Amino acid sequence: MSESTTSEQFWESRYAGASPLSSGKPGTVLVRFAEHLKPGRALELGCARGDDAVWLATRGWNVVAVDVSHQVLGYAADNARRHAVAEKITFEQHDLSQTFPDGEYNLVTASFLESPVEFGRSSVLKTAAGRVKSGGLLLITSHGSAASWSDHRPSPFPTPDEACADLRLNADAWQPLFVGNIERLARGPNGETGNILDTVIALHRL
Ligand SMILES: C[S@@+](CC[C@H](N)C(=O)[O-])C[C@H]1O[C@@H](n2cnc3c(N)ncnc32)[C@H](O)[C@@H]1O
């Protein structure tokens, strides 16, 4: 990857040779923190093939789902049609370092919004926090450890408290529901399995 590669170029080429089909399963962290919420408006950042957006929509949420890749947004839209929830999800293409969707939301979720191309992730997530309505939930999940088969190895991984502090939020306006690591069994591309950590920040906006 050259230094001038944009997020869009990187992810379009990553998805160009990839299967359009997804696991069909929402993220375990999203399910854990959102399954008891009353449906409203949700914003998902880095939606990829749309399994989280589809899950939210089937539970009654109106979702704006964002990705930088046109190709994967096409896969996600097909996924939504297969599940008969296309009318509940608006897919938008943004390089979040440049543009951001409009509106305010009861739930803003970003799962593994991580990239080899620098895109100002901290600033994007701070903007995302600003779009959470009073009473809403900000849910950010990132890798807290590396699977043995993964080449994603920041050294060291930020602790949950460091990741939360990086958002530079006004502590008076947020109530932490959970800031920590959650272990899960992950499966690699060749069927390998191993326990990894997800770093989860779940904050309730007061
Ligand atoms: C590692 S994948 C995670 C996908 C999914 N949320 C999940 O939990 O598996 C990161 C996603 O973020 C998207 N992405 C990366 N950089 C982006 C950017 N600057 N703006 C918008 N989306 C971006 C990628 O296209 C990719 O689909």
The ligand as a Gaussian input file, in Angstrom:
#p B3LYP/6-31G(d) Opt

LIG

0 1
 C      -12.679000      -4.053000       9.847000
 S      -14.124000      -3.666000       8.947000
 C      -15.386000      -3.913000      10.201000
 C      -16.716000      -4.197000       9.613000
 C      -17.884000      -4.474000      10.572000
 N      -18.335000      -3.288000      11.275000
 C      -17.607000      -5.586000      11.550000
 O      -17.880000      -5.419000      12.728000
 O      -17.136000      -6.647000      11.124000
 C      -13.992000      -1.898000       8.844000
 C      -15.039000      -1.279000       7.914000
 O      -14.902000       0.135000       8.004000
 C      -14.920000       0.690000       6.708000
 N      -14.074000       1.896000       6.724000
 C      -12.725000       1.950000       6.866000
 N      -12.292000       3.210000       6.789000
 C      -13.399000       3.991000       6.605000
 C      -13.606000       5.392000       6.452000
 N      -12.575000       6.259000       6.436000
 N      -14.874000       5.856000       6.285000
 C      -15.922000       4.969000       6.286000
 N      -15.786000       3.639000       6.422000
 C      -14.534000       3.150000       6.580000
 C      -14.356000      -0.386000       5.795000
 O      -14.765000      -0.262000       4.453000
 C      -14.857000      -1.667000       6.460000
 O      -16.058000      -2.116000       5.895000

